Structure formats: structure tokens, C-alpha cells
């Protein structure tokens, strides 16, 4: 039986893939009420991380301290401003 592929489930059974809320290059401003121990200011999303405990995570960097990277969950309370290098043309 090696080499046989099991039949594909019907489309009605396919799991709907969740999408990331933030895009790479998007600016985030975490709210102090989010309970994060981070300095205030603008952060940029530099990497989308896989889903963990049913929620996506992101690697973010503070624009004032670009050498420090942090992880943030998708559920953090933020204001966001979409910005990417491809938009500024």
C-alpha cells in the first residue's frame, strides 16, 4: 500500500485558513492598556510568525531602537498605519 495517496476530502470539509491581521512593513502603535512592557512609540512589523495557541504572532521592531526585536500577538490592542515600500511610489 505504500505510494498510494488517500482520497482528498470534499471541499465542504476543508479548513478555512485564517489570514494575518497585519502586513510586513505596517506601523503599529501598541496601547499601554495592552499590558505590554514596551516603550511607547511606533513599531514596524518585520516578520509574520506561525500560529501559536490559535493566534498569529509577529516580530516587531521599535523605530527608535531598530536593533531590538520583540514578538507580539495578534490580539494586542493597537492603532495601525499601513505603510510599505511598495505603496510609496
Rosetta blueprint (number, residue, H / E / L):
1 X L
2 X L
3 X L
4 X L
5 X L
6 X L
7 X L
8 X L
9 X L
10 X L
11 X H
12 X H
13 X H
14 X L
15 X L
16 X L
17 X L
18 X L
19 X L
20 X L
21 X L
22 X L
23 X L
24 X L
25 X L
26 X L
27 X E
28 X E
29 X E
30 X E
31 X L
32 X H
33 X H
34 X H
35 X L
36 X L
37 X L
38 X L
39 X L
40 X L
41 X L
42 X L
43 X E
44 X E
45 X E
46 X E
47 X E
48 X E
49 X E
50 X E
51 X E
52 X E
53 X L
54 X L
55 X E
56 X E
57 X E
58 X E
59 X E
60 X E
61 X E
62 X E
63 X L
64 X L
65 X L
66 X L
67 X L
68 X L
69 X E
70 X E
71 X E
72 X E
73 X E
74 X L
75 X L
76 X L
77 X L
78 X E
79 X E
80 X E
81 X E
82 X L
83 X L
84 X L
85 X L
86 X L
87 X L
88 X L
89 X L
